[in-house]
């Protein structure tokens, strides 16, 4: 049992702490990065995380939902940390980012497959960095001698060719929307989705003038307000299936939303299967598990055939 428990809730951060005789457990939620989606709420095995839509103020945009974590239920397992697509939650033990569910291999990690080819980025720094809706791309230019260059557009063509370009992508906080890949020159970015799913807005069921989902969506371009009917429509090309829109939607019949797949490292775990069922539908969870079993079976057959071939060669 903890020697002391602490909880601090400010406009910038929510933090929970267990201070024990030999260890210090801490959970920190960065409210600036948190989009108040459904992921941590659904995945938490202790149902310690609560997310509620806030009361709307007439004439103002809908605010992001309110998030709270029950210190009496949280056991600092780190599952919320692992699964947050925006990297908004950090769980530490004695100040170190150590997660027992990863050490015990009872839970997978999200695969953030994001690659940048610096040679294909345009010379306009602001234009290149601004394509990311949550400001996760930073570009540095320097001469062959290592001298920083602030405005590469002002250089001659020969000077531009001699430039060294360094692209930094904050992968830890990237939800993999793919906007950078779509808007930058071909091949400059490669992004593989973390979450896949389906989103459909039934505009005929949307209340007149309602833009709640658009107001809270963290990815610019995933939801679009049509000038024709003044209704919000989905653009699944950029949707990350976090569920922030579903939390605030006032009409259940107006928004069909579900996750069908999570891109993660291999794992064999009952805890993960339960989390996967909550994050996706039971049908989609079954499909993923069957696909993984099929893959393992093929790998097993390959190994047996390889072993038999070696035996025949050695005979």
C-alpha angles and dihedrals in degrees: 000000000000118000090215136004125206134187126184125182120187135156090265104036147018114206134181126190140190111195109195133174093259106016140038117211120194135179119193125190115196104212092195091061097035112095094189094244128156102256103094092035092056096040098049107109092202096048087233096141120080125188120187134178112247124236110267123238115220112252095014133099118264112267123227113267121269117256126202134170122211107228091199091060103036115096096181093244091151098228090127089051092052097047103041104112090202096049091235096141126065125183118193137180114209088345094305124115095239120148118192094204089060095044090052090045090232093126134039130230124238112254109233100192101184123147131178128200104204092193091065097051117108119246092245102098097189093048092050096046095043094062089078109085092209099039100248099139121085124177129199125193125196140165123251086265091056098254111148117246116205100184113031091172089071093060127095119256092256091050090050091054090054093052123114112223123200121188120196119193118188094225094172090068099033116113090194100241092159096223091128091054091050098045103037123074115288112283096012091110135021117195127177117197120253093199129029127191148118130284125180126169113205097209093188088068095046116109113249111274094004116148099157094128093048092048093059102033107117095202114076108223098023089098123031132195107223116223089208102061097007089234129129116253130188127246104195091185088082103024114120094193094233093143099229088132093052092054094060101034107118095204121055093203093054099068127043110194136164141149118232105178142021119203104222144145118272116280139159107208141134090212091057093046090055092048091047091053091054093046095046134022119278089247093054092044089054090050092052094047091048091049091051092048089050091051091050090049091053091049090050092051090049091052093049092048091048091050092048091049091053091050091052091048092050093046 
